[in-house]
């Protein structure tokens, strides 16, 4: 039992450190993926200064809203892992924790949807057409266009999240 407690404490410390070090979007400081993957796509839209400011404020607001939910989701995932490594499994506890994690994922999806809708409302119809022509906003992932060339396509390549 003491060994399991030590392992659990270690996993929680590692998970917390990972979250803190990762920064926004879990990509580190300015790393690939997320919003930073789309600078050329956004630049091609020829945004006005006002639009750029609105988008920046919208993004900051979105990150403030989702950061606590992400932390809770990470905690639930860690808790699920710990429940599965117990010598005596508690099926009800595992299922309940999985339900909580699914609820948190649902909250994240709703917040992403709200962000995307607000983002699209900032753009003109011409800018929206350009954005869609680039494959953005259709649920496509950034890396998928170059997948055959080995350029990505993993689950962390989404710009909208």
N, C-alpha and C positions, 0 to 999 in steps of 0.2 A: 504493500500500500504506500509506503514511503517513497518507493521508486516511482510509482505513478504520479504522486504529488510533485516530485522533483521534475519529472518530464512535463507535467502540465504547467508548472511555473515557468519552465524554460520555454515552452511553446508560446505562452502568453507574452513573455519578454521579447522573444524574437518577432512575434506578430506586431507588437506595439512599436518596436524599433523600426520594422519594415514600413509601417504606416507613416511614422514620423519622417523617416528618411526619404520616402517616396515623393512626398509633396503632392501638389494637385495632380489628379488623374493617375497617380501611381507610376509616373514616368520620370521622376527625379526632376532636377532643375533644368527645364528647357529640353528634356529628352524627347524622343520620337513619340509619335502617336498623339491621340487626342487633338485638341484645338491647334497645337503647334504644327500638326501635319498639314494644315490647310492654308498656310500663308499665301501661296501662289494662287490658290483658288479664290481666296478672299480679295487678293490684290487685283485679280482680273475682273472683279465686279465694279471697280472704280467707285468705291463707296465715298460718300460725302463725309466731311468732318463730323457733321451731326450724326450720321449713320454709324460711323466708327465709334463715336463716344457712346451711343446707345447700345451698340453691340458689346463694347467693353464693359459697360455697367451691367448689362444683362448677364454676361458671362460671370462677372464677379458675384452677382446676386445668386446665380445658379450654383456656383462653387460653395458659397456660404450655406446654401440650403442642403446640398448633398453631402458635404463633408461629415456631418454627424451621422447621417444615414449610412454612409460608407463605413464609418468606424463601427457602428452597430453590426453591420453585415459581416465585417471582418471578425468581430467578436463571436458572432453566431457560428461562423464557419469554423473558428478555432474550437468553440464549445462542442460542435458536432464531431470534429476529429477526436477530441478528448473523450467524448462519450463512446466512440467506436473502439477506442483502445483499452477500455475497461475490461477486466476479466469477466465481470458479470454485467451483461448488457441490460439496459432498461429501455425496452422498445417504445414505451409511451413517452419517455423523456426525449429519445432520439426523434420520434415523429413530431413531437411538439416543437422542438428546436428547429427542425427542418421547415415546419409551417411558418415559424417566425422568420426564418431566413427568406422563404418565398415571399412573405408579406413585405419584407424590406426590399427585395428585388422589385416587387410591384411598385413600391413607392418610388424607387429610382427610375423605373420606366416612365411613370407618370411625370416626374420632374423633368426627365429628358424630353418627353413629348411637349410639355409646357414651354420648355426652353426653345425647342425647335419651332413651335408655332409662333412664339414671340419673335424669334430671329427672322422667320420668313415674313412676318408682318412689317418688319423694318425695311425690307427690300422693296424696290420697285418691281413691276411685272417683268421688265426687261432684265433686271438683275436676277430675278428668280429663274427666268428662262436660261440664262447663262449658267447659273448654279446647277440646274437640273441637267443641262447639256453635258456638264462635267461629271455627271453621275453622283453628285452629292445631294443628299436629301431624299434619295430613293431607297434608303435602307442599305445602300452599298457600303462596303467597307473600303477604306482607302487602299489597302494593299491588294485587293482582289484584281484590280486592273493589271497588275504586274505579276500575278501569282505564277503564271507559267514561266516567268523569267526569274523566279526565286526572290521576288521583291516583297514578300510578306503575305498578308491575308489572314493573319492570326486573329484571335478574338479581341486583342487590345488595339486593333487598327481602326476602330470606329472613331469618327470625328465628333459625332453627336453626343457621345457619352463622356 
